[in-house]
Amino acid sequence: MASGESLDTIFGSCALEVYTPDTSISFPEHAVDIDEWLASVKQPHAERKQAFFDEQLNLLLVMYIKHPSLNNTHDCHNPPRSLVDLLSHVQVSLEATYVSRTPNQDVPDTAGLVPPRTSSMATKGRPPSIFPPNTPNPIPSTAESDRKYVQSEGTFLFSGIWGTKKTTDGSKEKFALLFSGAQKSWIAVYELSFIVCESGHYILVLWCKLCQTS
């Protein structure tokens, strides 16, 4: 690490993006070309538009680590020690909420869909949010069309911390760290998942928070 550079400084240089890819996008393994993978996951047709009740929805949190002290590397297979130290202090939290569509949005034709199983939703009160009122930077970017949902109240669905649970097939949530030659930066990818308990009549609002632990 360059002299005087702290983990806080490197942490502050990170940028986040969240994707809900369809099945055509696989998780990037260590042998994949990360630049080609990023190009494919950003294609409009690769993004999920609906979620169905009782399915496991997978999403990807992509963390761009842009600090110059980390990116002058000649070995893309061995990340700098300072980067490893940073990632060991990073905690990724997820909160998912259903928010009703705004009136000016078209509701998809769901005549062929199975009705939502209302018994799937817990009748208990919503537990306290895992996030503070104002999520600190860095936060995932939000499309202009989605900004109206950021402060909306909705039906609580799930909250959790990456790495603390297993997926429905018994495997752990995945993680990958790859170097982007095109962007000259390290890319960390976290796989998160949860079970959806409603139909596609709602907007799914996902909050992914990145914080440093002591």
N, C-alpha and C positions, 0 to 999 in steps of 0.2 A: 504494500500500500504506500502511496506517496506520502511523504512527510506531512504531518498535520491533518491528514484526512481521517475522519472518524467514521464509525459505522453509521452514525446519524446523518452525516453528509451524504454518504453513498445511498442510504435509505431514501433520503429526500430527492434523489435523482431518478428514482424508479417511476415508471408509468405502467398503468394497468389497463387491460382490456378483458372483457368477459364474452365468451361465445357459447351458444347452445347449438352445436353442430348436428346435422343429421347423420345417418349411419354411413354416409359415403366418406366421412372424415374419421380417420383412425387416430388414436393417441400417438404423438410423435415419439418413436423410440430413438435410442441414442445413435442409430445408424442413418436416420432420416436426414434429408436436406431441409434444414429448418426454414430456409427462405422460400423454398417451394411449398412447404407445408403452410406457412403463414399466408402465402398468396392464395392457396386453395381454401383455407378456412375463412378468409375475408370475402369470398365470392357470395353475392346475394342469395344464390340458390342453395348454398350450403347451410344457411341459418334456419333453425327450426322456427316455424310460425305458430304452431299449436302444441299443446301438451294434453295428453289424455289421462283420465283418471286411472289410478293404480299402475301406471307405468313408471319405470325408473328413468328419470330424466338426468342425463349426464351433461355437465357443462365444464368449460375449461377456463381457468383464470390464467391469463398470460401476463407475465411480469417482465417488462423491459428494464434491464439494469444498465443505465446509460452513462454511468460515471466514467470519465476519461481514464482515471487511474486503473480501471479494471480492463479496459478494452484494447490496450496496446499489448496484445498477446500473440505469441507465435505458436502456441500449443492449444488448439481448440478442444483438446480432449482432457486437459487438466486445468480446471478453473483456478484462479488466484486464491491464495489462502484467505485473503480479506473477504472474498466473495463467499467462500465456504463459511467463514465466521458470521457473515451477515445472515445467510440463509438459516443458520442454526438458531438465530434469534428471531426469526420471522414466524408469526402465527397468522394463519389465514382462517377467517371466520365467514360463515355464510348464513344469511337470513333470507327466506323466501316467503313471499306474500302474494295472495291473489287480490287484484284490484279490478273492479268492474270497468268495462269499457266506457269511454266517454260517449255521449249521445251522437257526436258527429262522426263516429267511426262505424264502419260497416261490420255487422256481426256475421261471422261465417255461417254458411249453411250447415247445420248440424243434424239434419233430418236422419242421416244414416249412422249417426253416432249413438253409442249406448248412453242412456241417461245417467247423470252423475249419481253415484251411490252416496246419498247423504249421510248414511251411517258411518262412512269412512272418516268424516270429520269429527274431531273430538268436541265434546260439548263443554269442556272446561273453558275457563277464561284464558285469554291469551297470556302466556308467560312474559316476564319482563324482556325487553329487547336486549340482545347481546351487544348492541351498539350504543354509543353515546348520541345525544341529540344531533350533534354536528360531526359527521365522520371526517377525521383529519385526512389531509393529503398524505400519500397519493391515493386517489380514488379512480375507479374505472370511468372512462368518458361516457357520456350519455347522449344519445341521438336527440336532435331537437324535437322530434315527434314524441319522444318518451319523457321529456322533462316534466310534463304536467303530472306524471305519475309519481315523481320522486317523493313528494310530501303527502301522497294520498294515503288515507287509511284503508286497510283491506283486511282480508281474512288470513290470519297467521297460518302458515303451512309448516315451516321447518326452520330450525336454527341449529348450527353445529360448528365444529372446528375441524378443519382438514386433518386427516390422519388418525382420528380417534374412533372411526367405525369402519366396518367392512361393507362392501357392496352386496347386492342380493345373491351373487354367485360365490360369495365367501372370500373374494379377493380384496386386497387393500386398495384404497384410492391411490392413483399413480402420481408420479412426479418425474419430470425430465428437466435437465439443464443442458442447453445447447448454445453454441456460439454462432451468431449470424454474421457471415462475411459481408453481406450487403449493408447491414446497419451498423457493423462494427460494434456490436454489443452482445452481452450474454442475455439469453432468453430462458426464463424459468416458466414451466408449464405445470399447473396443478389441476388434477382431475377431481371434480366434486360431483356428488350424486345424491338424489333423494327421491322418495316415492311421491308421485302426484296423486292427490285424492279428490280431484274435481274434473270437470269436463273442460273443453276448449273454449268456453264462453267468456273466459276472463283473460286479462293481461297478467302475466306472471312477472312480478317485480323482484329482481334479485339484487341483494346487497352483498358485495364481497368486500370485507374489510381486511386490510393488511396492517399489522402492528408489530412493533418490536417488543420482545420480552426481555426481562432482565437477566 
